Each structure stands twice: as C-alpha cells, then as structure tokens.
Amino acid sequence: MRLFFIRYVMIIHKDCYGTILLVWLICAPIAYLCLRFIPWPFLSYILCTIPIFIMGFVTFFFRVPNRKRTGDDNAVTSVADGRVVVIDRIYEPEYLKRECIQVSVYMDFFNVHVNFWPVDGEISYYKYHPGKYMLAYLPKASELNEHTSVGMVTEYGEILFKQLAGTFARRIVCYADRQKTAVKSEECGIIKFGSRIDMYLPLDAEIKVQLGDYVKACETVIAELSK
C-alpha cells in the first residue's frame, strides 16, 4: 500500500502547505463569485477556470517526485531538475577559495523545484545570503541574488552548491542548517517559483553533462569525483 501511494499519488512538499493554502483561499472565492454573480454562464465558466487553473498549477508545482539514487559513490548527481546553463572554470572565493568548475542548472516554472543532496558527506558550511531577485539565468545572479551556500566534505573531496532565488522566488528552504550529514538523493530543500542551482566541483572532476542538457535531480550524474 505504501509503495502504491508513493508511486501513484502526488506528494506535496511539507514546507509548501502554507503557500498552497493561501493561493486556494484567494482563488476559490474568486471562482465562486464568477459562477454566482456573472449572469452569462458561458462567460462565468470561462472566467472561473482561471483561478481554478492557478489552484491546480500551484499544487502541482510543489510536488515531490519519486526518484532513485544513481551512480557510484563518487558520482555527483544534480541537485535539481532543469537545464544546464553554465559550465565554466572559475575562482570560488566563499568556501573552496580556489579555482573549480561551476555547473549551473536553471529551473523554470514547469520543473520540479524540490532539491536533493548531490553526494554523501558531512555538511561543513552553511550560509544564507539576502539579496536581489534578478533573472536567475543571468551571470551576476550567483553573487547578487538571494541564495544559500552549502559546503560538503566527501571522501573524494569538497564541493559547494548554491540555491539561488529568481525573479519570482521569494523563499528558499534549505535543510543544511538542521543537519550535520547528508545522504545523496534525499531531500535538501526547495526553492519556490523559478530559480537556479550552482554547483562548484574540483578541477579534476570529470564533467558528464554539456551546455543545454536537461537534467533530473538524483537521476542525472553531473560529474564524477576522482577516487
């Protein structure tokens, strides 16, 4: 029965109940008013479908997918669903403090926005950065937008990843401030409404994706760390 529920019933992220309730409390009365007070049935039906669609979309948006762990222990899997928009060699000044490879994944409105730990390891660094709400795919968003930074130590080296808010994202949930260790493919948080993930990997990591690739959290290997 539990397996059937996980596989066939949509699960909603526990940190999004309040957001969904707020949207329903606003949209449901609007739909009722359209049906109750607009005397032309054809017009009232059309207008009431708009708030009903918003209610359904927001509920679906915060779904938690059923994902399986992929790759060997040294494989770094994607933190989020989306499209690879950056693969570059940069200097990371906050945590790693050395040159590394940045891989960024951009999430649009139709992607799952739940995030998952990319590796097994110890959470060695966490910091929340308030900031702006620029378009998440812009290069400067990594530094200027609201974001969290999470550093992890694995037996194959250190990595860092950031959860970046976008233009419409106004809340980032990250479990790194509550945990000391992480298990790959378990949930690590969620970013609400359009955002980006930046991953910073060692220079000797073997990158397994290319620009423009569509990746899935847990199931797409972003890179393999040197053993």
Number of C-alpha atoms within 10 A of each C-alpha: 6 6 8 8 10 13 13 9 9 15 16 17 18 10 13 17 12 10 14 19 14 11 16 19 12 12 19 15 13 17 19 13 14 20 19 11 10 13 10 10 13 10 12 18 14 12 17 19 13 13 20 15 12 15 21 13 14 18 21 16 21 26 18 19 16 11 14 11 15 16 14 12 15 18 23 28 27 29 36 31 26 26 20 23 20 19 18 12 15 13 14 16 9 11 17 16 9 12 15 21 22 20 24 26 28 23 24 18 15 13 19 24 28 23 24 23 25 29 24 20 21 18 20 17 15 19 14 15 13 12 14 16 19 21 18 24 22 12 12 11 21 20 12 16 22 23 27 20 20 22 21 24 18 17 13 16 15 19 24 24 22 22 27 30 31 28 15 15 19 15 15 18 17 20 15 23 13 9 11 13 13 22 15 22 22 18 20 19 19 24 26 22 23 23 32 32 27 23 25 25 27 22 16 12 20 16 17 13 16 14 13 12 12 16 21 20 27 28 18 22 21 26 21 21 23 14 9
